[in-house]
Amino acid sequence: MTTKPKDLISIKTFNEGVKRYETHVLSRLRDNQTKSVWFDLETVKSYIAFIEQEAAAKKLEISGLRLHMMAKDTQEHAVTLAFAPTVKKTNERGEVVHHSFDVISSEENHPVELSTPQVRNDFTDAGILNNGIACPPKCG
């Protein structure tokens, strides 16, 4: 039996958060600003299995997933989401932080963080999931 995740929120909390986003963020942006992004379940499951397999082969421990907000290249006001695995580190102040990294370009025991110069922009392959379906225009 699967255990219920600890970080579930109520429908009320969800609806209040969406309303705040619409009131304080979308109201300042264009009418066709992205409100949500949909990913099919099998794609997300497959992605998680893939990054776990790649990380295990390189002796890296994934601490979580970060959802990065991105502007689509063809429409600066159209937002999309990109999933990236994170690795846990301790910063210079002794605080635990989670850094996004690319599981494909990383090497054994050495995660290549997305914010570092070691990440080569000319790589055509990366362990980052994108291409969800934005609403608008496709809302359900």
C-alpha positions in Angstrom: 0.0 0.0 0.0 1.3 3.4 -0.9 1.7 6.0 1.8 -0.1 9.4 1.4 2.5 12.1 0.7 3.0 14.5 3.7 2.9 17.7 1.6 -0.6 17.5 0.2 -2.6 20.7 0.6 -6.3 21.2 0.9 -8.5 22.3 -2.0 -9.2 25.5 -0.1 -5.5 26.3 0.2 -5.0 25.5 -3.5 -7.9 27.7 -4.6 -6.8 30.6 -2.4 -3.2 30.3 -3.9 -4.6 30.2 -7.4 -6.8 33.3 -6.7 -3.8 35.2 -5.2 -1.7 34.3 -8.3 -4.5 35.5 -10.6 -5.1 38.7 -8.6 -1.5 39.7 -7.9 0.4 38.3 -10.8 -1.8 37.6 -13.8 -3.6 41.0 -13.4 -0.3 42.7 -14.1 0.5 40.6 -17.2 -1.0 40.1 -20.6 -4.4 38.5 -21.0 -3.0 35.3 -22.5 -0.5 34.7 -19.8 0.1 31.1 -18.9 -2.1 30.0 -16.0 -1.0 26.4 -15.7 1.1 23.7 -17.5 -0.1 20.1 -17.9 2.2 17.1 -18.1 0.9 13.6 -18.8 1.4 11.2 -15.9 3.4 8.6 -17.9 5.9 11.3 -19.0 6.5 12.4 -15.5 6.8 8.8 -14.2 9.2 7.9 -17.0 11.2 11.1 -16.3 11.6 10.2 -12.6 12.6 6.6 -13.4 15.1 7.9 -16.0 16.8 10.5 -13.7 16.9 8.0 -10.8 18.6 5.4 -13.1 21.1 7.9 -14.4 21.9 9.2 -10.9 22.3 5.8 -9.5 24.8 4.9 -12.3 26.8 8.0 -11.4 26.5 7.5 -7.6 24.5 10.7 -7.2 21.6 11.1 -4.8 18.6 13.1 -6.0 17.2 15.2 -3.2 14.1 16.4 -5.0 12.7 18.1 -8.1 12.8 21.8 -8.8 10.2 23.3 -11.2 11.8 26.2 -13.0 9.7 28.9 -14.6 10.7 29.6 -18.2 9.6 31.9 -20.9 8.9 30.2 -24.2 11.3 31.2 -26.9 8.5 32.3 -29.3 6.4 34.2 -26.8 8.0 36.0 -24.0 4.8 36.2 -22.0 4.1 32.5 -22.4 5.4 30.7 -19.3 6.3 27.0 -19.2 7.8 24.8 -16.5 11.0 22.7 -16.6 11.7 19.9 -14.2 15.3 19.4 -13.0 16.6 17.0 -10.3 18.2 18.6 -7.3 21.2 17.5 -5.2 21.5 18.4 -1.5 24.5 20.5 -0.3 25.5 22.5 2.7 26.4 26.1 2.0 29.1 28.2 3.6 26.7 29.2 6.4 26.0 25.6 7.2 22.5 25.7 5.7 21.1 22.7 3.7 20.3 23.8 0.1 19.1 22.0 -3.0 20.8 22.8 -6.3 19.4 21.9 -9.7 21.7 19.7 -11.7 21.9 18.0 -15.1 22.0 14.2 -14.5 23.3 13.5 -18.1 26.4 15.7 -18.1 27.2 14.9 -14.5 30.0 12.5 -13.8 30.4 9.9 -11.0 30.0 11.6 -7.6 30.2 15.0 -9.3 26.8 16.6 -10.2 27.0 19.4 -12.7 24.8 22.2 -11.4 22.7 24.1 -13.9 24.0 27.4 -12.5 27.7 26.7 -13.0 30.0 27.4 -15.9 30.7 23.6 -16.3 27.2 23.3 -18.0 27.8 23.6 -21.7 25.0 25.4 -23.6 25.9 23.4 -26.7 24.8 20.1 -25.3 21.7 18.9 -27.2 20.9 16.4 -24.5 20.1 17.2 -20.9 18.2 15.6 -18.0 15.7 18.4 -17.9 12.0 17.8 -18.6 9.9 20.4 -20.5 7.2 20.6 -23.2 4.1 20.5 -21.0 0.9 21.8 -22.5 0.3 25.4 -21.5 -3.1 26.9 -20.6 -4.0 29.1 -22.4 -4.4 28.2 -25.1 -5.2 24.5 -24.3 -7.3 24.6 -21.1 -9.5 21.8 -19.8 
